[in-house]
């Protein structure tokens, strides 16, 4: 099936049009220090932490969380379960397919970024709680998968809400503004835990120049938290206030207990562009680098369906979180929109 190129697409959302405009691959690299934010003694240090997060999100666009309180045991167990899932035969994984228009289920090289027009070299399993009926692997295949992944999802949500409290405070909202908007107990909950397996690069493989494990993109959500495995490099970010205009990339070191975060387009809208959603990508391995599979996990804080997204200054027209997410999914997943 032929995939439409980015030039053939017309996008209603400004964010998608902007992402599609970055079809030219920039190779410019820079040295940027990604701020590390210490979340220890969160309540005692709340105002200081909120200020550090705000400065990082507005000046650099990316930041990393340390002393965040999410147990490394939970992270490692979720990685182990994810690897076991991706090691299953395709005939088994295909029993749990990505549901149409929803971030739930398994996909294999189905995501086509507006910036590239070609499929990412990866597969993923997406967990969005209200849509998981029929999607959990059978216990005979993975007896601990559902329990471990649900535990990870719940703990990641809690951490994400802590970070979003800080942004709510800085934007002049009540501290629980975003927590209420991402209510995990509701049937229209949309936040997603995504398990990712970037495909290995067989020796002497020649791929087209514009091939990426994940092409350049901004995220759909309010906040993304990325979990990586030490030594499995490849994440690159386009950091800085003017990064969308002057593309220059930097490598993000993969570390087990450090969570890399970025603002998504949903929160950029909500903040009237005060908080910037920034481009990032996952490159293919260089010659002599780790060529084997790369695993990561990402938690996407996405507002509940019935929530209206519009900042106090009304920079953007109001849109429901449900419609917003549908439009973003449709632009990324051919045949799944």
C-alpha positions in Angstrom: 0.0 0.0 0.0 1.4 3.4 -1.0 1.8 5.8 1.8 1.0 9.5 1.0 4.0 11.8 1.2 3.9 14.8 3.4 3.4 17.1 0.4 0.2 15.3 -0.4 -1.2 15.9 3.1 -3.3 18.9 4.2 -3.4 19.3 7.9 -6.0 21.3 9.8 -4.0 21.5 13.0 -1.2 24.0 13.0 1.0 21.5 14.9 0.7 18.9 12.2 1.5 21.4 9.4 4.5 22.5 11.4 5.7 18.9 11.9 5.3 18.1 8.2 7.3 21.2 7.3 10.4 19.6 8.8 10.8 17.0 6.1 14.3 18.1 5.4 16.7 16.0 7.5 19.0 18.2 9.5 22.4 16.8 10.5 23.5 19.8 12.5 24.6 18.7 16.0 25.2 20.8 19.1 26.2 20.3 22.7 23.3 21.1 25.0 23.0 20.3 28.7 19.6 18.9 29.4 18.6 20.2 32.9 18.3 17.5 35.6 15.4 18.3 38.0 15.7 16.8 41.5 12.1 15.9 42.8 13.2 14.8 46.3 11.2 16.4 49.2 8.6 17.4 46.6 6.1 19.2 48.9 8.8 21.0 50.9 10.6 22.2 47.7 7.5 22.6 45.6 8.0 26.3 44.5 11.7 25.7 43.7 11.0 22.6 41.7 8.2 24.4 39.9 10.5 27.2 38.9 13.2 24.8 37.7 10.7 22.9 35.6 9.3 26.0 34.1 12.7 27.4 33.2 13.8 24.1 31.6 10.5 23.8 29.7 10.6 27.3 28.4 14.3 27.7 27.7 15.5 24.2 26.6 12.3 22.3 25.9 13.6 19.1 27.5 14.4 18.1 31.1 15.3 15.0 33.1 13.9 13.8 36.4 16.1 12.4 39.1 15.2 11.3 42.6 11.7 11.0 41.2 10.5 8.2 43.5 9.4 5.8 40.9 10.9 2.5 42.0 13.6 1.1 39.7 12.2 -2.4 40.4 8.9 -1.4 38.7 10.7 0.1 35.7 13.0 -3.0 35.2 10.1 -5.4 35.6 8.0 -3.5 33.0 11.0 -3.5 30.6 11.4 -7.3 31.2 7.7 -7.9 30.4 7.8 -5.7 27.4 10.8 -7.6 26.0 9.0 -10.9 26.5 6.0 -9.6 24.7 8.0 -8.4 21.7 9.8 -11.7 21.6 6.5 -13.5 20.9 5.7 -14.7 17.4 3.9 -12.2 15.2 1.0 -14.6 14.9 0.5 -14.2 18.7 1.1 -10.5 18.9 -1.3 -9.9 16.0 -4.1 -11.2 18.2 -3.9 -7.9 20.1 -4.0 -5.3 17.2 -4.0 -1.5 17.6 -7.7 -0.5 17.8 -8.9 1.9 15.1 -8.5 5.6 16.2 -7.3 4.6 19.7 -3.9 4.3 21.4 -4.5 0.7 22.5 -2.9 -2.5 21.1 0.0 -3.7 19.1 1.4 -2.2 15.9 4.3 -3.2 13.7 5.9 -0.4 11.5 2.5 1.3 11.1 3.5 4.7 12.3 4.3 7.2 9.5 5.5 10.6 10.7 4.3 13.7 8.8 8.0 14.8 8.7 9.2 11.7 6.9 6.4 10.0 5.0 8.0 6.6 5.8 7.4 4.0 8.5 9.3 4.1 11.7 11.6 1.1 12.2 9.8 -0.1 15.3 6.9 -1.9 16.9 4.9 -0.9 19.9 2.2 -2.0 22.4 0.1 0.8 23.7 -1.9 0.7 27.0 -4.8 3.1 27.4 -6.9 1.7 30.2 -10.5 2.1 29.0 -9.7 0.4 25.7 -7.8 -2.7 26.8 -10.6 -5.2 26.6 -9.3 -8.2 24.5 -5.8 -6.7 24.3 -4.0 -8.2 27.3 -1.8 -11.2 26.3 -3.0 -14.5 27.6 -1.6 -15.6 31.0 -0.3 -18.8 29.5 2.0 -16.6 27.3 2.9 -13.9 29.8 1.6 -14.6 33.3 2.8 -11.4 34.9 2.5 -9.0 32.0 -0.8 -7.3 32.8 -0.1 -6.9 36.5 3.4 -5.5 36.0 2.4 -3.1 33.2 -0.7 -1.8 35.1 1.5 -1.1 38.1 4.0 0.8 35.9 1.1 2.7 34.2 -0.3 3.8 37.6 3.1 4.9 39.0 4.0 6.8 35.9 0.6 8.6 36.0 1.2 9.6 39.6 4.6 11.0 38.7 3.3 12.8 35.6 0.6 14.5 37.7 3.3 15.8 40.1 5.1 17.4 37.3 1.9 18.9 35.8 1.0 20.3 39.2 4.1 22.5 38.9 3.0 23.7 35.4 -0.5 24.4 36.6 0.8 26.5 39.5 3.1 28.5 37.1 0.2 29.1 34.7 -2.0 30.4 37.5 -4.3 27.4 37.6 -5.2 25.5 40.7 -2.5 22.9 41.5 -4.9 20.0 40.7 -6.1 21.5 37.4 -4.3 19.0 35.2 -4.8 16.1 37.6 -8.6 16.6 37.2 -8.2 16.8 33.5 -6.3 13.5 33.4 -8.7 11.6 35.7 -7.5 8.0 35.7 -10.8 6.7 37.1 -13.0 8.0 34.3 -14.1 6.1 31.2 -12.8 8.8 28.9 -9.3 8.7 30.3 -6.8 8.9 27.4 -3.3 8.8 28.9 -1.1 6.1 27.4 1.8 3.9 28.4 3.7 2.9 25.3 6.1 0.0 25.2 8.6 0.3 22.3 10.8 -2.1 20.5 13.1 -0.5 17.9 14.1 -3.1 15.4 17.7 -4.4 15.2 19.9 -3.4 12.3 21.3 -6.5 10.6 24.9 -6.4 9.6 25.7 -4.8 6.2 22.1 -3.5 5.9 21.7 -0.6 3.6 18.7 1.6 4.3 17.6 4.8 2.6 19.0 8.0 4.1 15.6 9.1 5.5 15.1 6.0 7.6 14.6 6.5 11.3 13.7 4.4 14.3 11.4 7.3 15.0 11.2 10.2 12.6 11.3 13.8 13.8 8.1 14.7 15.6 6.5 16.6 18.4 4.2 14.7 20.8 0.4 14.9 20.9 0.1 15.2 24.7 0.7 17.5 27.6 3.7 15.8 29.0 5.9 12.9 27.9 8.1 10.8 30.2 10.6 8.5 28.5 12.3 5.6 30.2 15.5 4.3 28.6 18.0 1.4 29.1 21.6 2.3 29.8 23.7 2.0 26.7 20.8 1.9 24.2 21.5 5.3 22.6 19.7 7.0 19.8 17.3 9.6 21.2 18.1 13.0 19.8 16.4 16.3 20.7 16.1 19.6 19.0 16.5 21.8 22.1 16.3 25.5 22.7 13.7 28.3 22.5 14.2 28.7 18.7 14.7 25.1 17.9 11.7 24.9 15.5 13.3 27.6 13.4 16.9 26.7 13.6 17.2 22.9 13.8 20.2 21.6 15.6 20.2 18.3 17.4 21.8 16.9 20.5 22.1 13.3 21.8 20.4 12.3 25.0 22.3 9.8 27.1 20.3 6.7 27.9 20.4 6.0 31.7 18.3 3.5 33.7 17.1 5.7 36.6 16.8 9.1 34.7 13.5 10.0 33.1 13.7 12.3 30.0 10.7 14.6 29.6 9.3 17.0 27.1 6.2 19.2 26.7 3.7 18.1 24.1 1.5 20.1 21.7 -1.6 19.7 23.9 0.1 21.7 26.8 1.6 24.1 24.3 -1.9 25.1 23.3 -3.1 25.2 26.9 -0.3 27.5 27.9 -0.9 29.9 24.9 2.6 28.9 23.6 4.4 29.8 26.7 5.5 26.1 27.0 7.1 24.8 23.8 6.6 21.4 22.3 10.0 20.5 20.8 11.1 18.2 18.0 12.8 14.9 18.8 13.6 11.7 17.0 15.4 8.3 17.4 18.2 7.7 14.9 19.4 4.5 13.4 22.6 3.1 15.0 25.9 4.3 13.7 28.5 1.9 12.4 30.2 0.2 15.4 27.4 1.1 17.8 24.9 -1.2 19.6 23.1 -2.7 16.6 20.7 -4.9 18.5 17.1 -4.2 19.5 16.5 -1.0 21.4 13.8 -0.9 24.1 12.2 2.1 25.7 8.9 3.1 27.3 7.0 6.4 27.2 4.1 7.6 29.3 1.9 10.2 27.6 -0.2 12.5 29.8 -3.2 13.1 27.5 -6.3 14.9 28.9 -9.6 13.0 29.2 -11.8 13.1 26.1 -14.4 15.6 27.4 -11.9 18.2 28.4 -11.7 21.4 26.3 -8.3 22.6 25.5 -7.9 26.4 25.3 -5.5 28.7 27.2 -6.6 31.8 29.1 -5.5 34.1 26.3 -7.4 32.1 23.7 -4.4 31.9 21.3 -6.0 28.8 19.7 -9.6 27.9 19.0 -11.1 25.6 21.6 -11.0 21.9 20.8 -11.9 18.8 22.8 -9.1 16.5 23.9 -11.0 13.7 22.1 -11.1 15.5 18.7 -7.5 16.6 19.2 -6.2 13.2 19.7 -8.2 11.7 16.9 -6.7 14.1 14.4 -3.2 13.4 15.6 -3.7 9.6 15.4 -5.2 9.8 12.0 -2.2 11.7 10.7 0.3 9.1 12.1 -1.3 5.7 11.6 -2.3 4.8 8.0 -5.5 2.9 8.1 -6.0 3.4 11.8 -7.3 6.9 11.9 
